[in-house]
Amino acid sequence: MKDPLREIFEHFQDLYTPTMEYRRLCRIEEGVLDQARSVMGTAFVDELLRRSADVSWQSEYEWFREGFRLGAALILEAGSFPA
């Protein structure tokens, strides 16, 4: 296990079920992307999407990591108070 936190993050990503709101936003985005492809070309827009997805994935992981650290810190802090 090289990076256990990343493995936990990726596991939860696999279990994610998109909400109706997420699906609605994806449909809107797809319409805009279709327009962009007709103007800028499919290859360019698809490459842009791949790069954007890489950035988004890393950002989501970093926020997950920060939330995990915050949660761990809160648990440790709560344990330091007398009962």
C-alpha angles and dihedrals in degrees: 000000000000098000110012095181092055090049090052090048093049091047091055091046088058090053095049116120112199117237123232089253091054091050091048091053091048091054090052091047092050091055091053091046091052089055091047091050091054090054103033102025133256097264094053095046092045091051090048089052092050091052092045091050090052091052092045092049092051092046092050090049092049092051090047089051092050091048091049091051092047091050091049091048091050092050091050091047092049089052092054094064119090114251 
